[in-house]
Amino acid sequence: MARNPQEIVADSISEFGNGRERIMQILTRVNNELSYVPSEAIEAIADATGVSAAEVYSVVTFYSFFSTEPRGRNIVRLCSTISCAMAGQGEVLDALIEEFGIEPFETTEDYRLTIETTPCIGLCDQAPAMLVNGEPHVKLTPEKACEIVRGLE
């Protein structure tokens, strides 16, 4: 059973502390456990750290790996830099869209999968590249990318 946002925030504060410099660590824990940062977590973080909810929200919306909307259990982040685009990222993305029936930044109805595009993930020399639940996959072909994603639970 998933923990509620307030429990995750409380545990994070016990571990990391409640200074404003800990906001990223707390947000990361919430985002990793729930696949997004709900408004209840934003409020709890603001209360615990003494910053405004607007400031916490601005951090969440600034970083592309955080989300304020529920996402799938599996998150595929396909690099969208010029080097990946030149190496075939567009074909890989088209194949994923066709295979799984969702556009970038959409989630399947069963919450199994979210596909996102993201700026550089630091694998330009092995393009096209993607992160699947944080694990890098490189030198992708459309077939290879779909096979990797098909294998997710």
LODRENPA-158021 format. One record per residue (C-alpha): residue in three letters; y, z, x. Coordinates in steps of 0.02 Angstrom, whole numbers, padded with zeros to 5 digits, always signed. Each point is the difference from the previous one (the first is absolute). Example, Ala and Ser with C-alpha at 12.3 -4.5 7.8 and 13.67 -1.06 7.14 Angstrom:
REM residues 2
ala-00225+00390+00615
ser+00172-00033+00069
END
This chain:
REM residues 153
met+00000+00000+00000
ala+00170-00050+00068
arg+00122+00138+00043
asn+00168+00003-00087
pro+00157-00045+00098
gln+00066+00178+00005
glu-00162+00063+00081
ile+00007-00137+00132
val+00182+00040+00038
ala-00036+00188+00009
asp-00147-00027+00119
ser+00105-00119+00106
ile+00141+00126+00014
ser-00124+00136+00050
glu-00062-00113+00139
phe+00158-00090+00057
gly+00144+00114-00053
asn+00141-00034-00122
gly+00139-00066+00111
arg+00081-00166-00042
glu-00080-00070+00159
arg-00170+00022-00085
ile+00038-00110-00151
met-00090-00152+00074
gln-00157+00101+00036
ile-00001+00072-00176
leu+00033-00170-00080
thr-00138-00079+00104
arg-00126+00131-00057
val+00047-00023-00184
asn-00001-00190+00015
asn-00169+00000+00088
glu-00083+00114-00127
leu+00071-00076-00159
ser+00035-00180+00059
tyr+00181+00027-00053
val+00138+00131-00007
pro+00031+00054-00180
ser+00164+00074-00058
glu-00080+00173-00012
ala-00034-00007+00187
ile+00177-00058+00038
glu+00069+00148-00098
ala-00119+00123+00084
ile+00044-00065+00174
ala+00186+00010-00039
asp-00016+00179-00063
ala-00103+00054+00150
thr+00106-00083+00134
gly+00172+00031-00074
val+00049-00184-00006
ser+00043-00095-00158
ala-00131-00094-00098
ala+00108-00155+00024
glu-00015+00017+00188
val-00190+00020-00008
tyr-00009-00149-00118
ser+00104-00104+00121
val-00127+00034+00137
val-00145-00050-00114
thr+00083-00162-00050
phe+00057-00044+00177
tyr-00173-00005+00078
ser-00115-00139-00059
phe-00160+00103+00019
phe+00060+00125-00131
ser+00002-00040-00185
thr+00068+00082-00157
glu-00126-00093-00108
pro-00188+00033-00008
arg-00099-00118+00111
gly-00182-00042+00021
arg-00129+00104+00092
asn-00001-00139+00130
ile+00162-00068+00070
val+00005-00167+00089
arg+00158-00032+00099
leu+00014-00178+00063
cys+00126-00027+00139
ser+00141-00118-00050
thr+00087-00032+00166
ile+00034-00174+00065
ser-00143+00008+00126
cys-00125+00042-00137
ala+00075-00132-00114
met-00017-00131+00136
ala-00181+00052+00029
gly-00052-00020-00183
gln+00055+00156-00093
gly+00052-00103-00151
glu-00175-00070-00021
val-00075+00174+00019
leu+00118+00070-00131
asp-00036-00145-00119
ala-00187+00032+00017
leu+00020+00186-00036
ile+00108-00036-00152
glu-00127-00124-00067
glu-00150+00110+00038
phe+00067+00163-00072
gly+00121-00062-00133
ile+00152+00100+00054
glu+00162-00046+00085
pro+00075+00098+00144
phe+00054+00175-00052
glu-00114-00002-00151
thr-00152+00108-00031
thr-00162-00047-00087
glu-00022+00074-00173
asp-00140+00113+00062
tyr+00110+00065+00142
arg-00127-00060+00127
leu+00121-00107+00101
thr+00184-00026+00040
ile+00056-00146+00106
glu+00166+00011+00092
thr+00092-00101+00129
thr+00088+00096+00137
pro+00108-00031+00151
cys-00077+00000+00173
ile-00152+00110+00029
gly+00002-00030+00187
leu-00144-00123+00011
cys+00098-00160+00026
asp-00112-00056+00143
gln-00150+00002-00119
ala+00080-00077-00154
pro-00024-00010-00144
ala-00031+00185-00020
met-00016+00129-00138
leu-00028+00186-00020
val-00133+00053-00124
asn+00017+00185-00038
gly+00087+00014+00169
glu-00137-00090+00097
pro+00056-00159+00091
his-00085-00168-00026
val+00055-00146+00106
lys-00019-00188+00025
leu-00030-00017-00185
thr-00056-00152-00095
pro+00009-00005-00189
glu-00189+00021-00009
lys-00003+00146+00123
ala+00140+00092-00090
cys-00084-00018-00170
glu-00167+00057+00072
ile+00081+00157+00072
val+00086+00043-00163
arg-00155-00040-00105
gly-00094+00132+00102
leu+00116+00141-00054
glu-00060+00127-00125
END
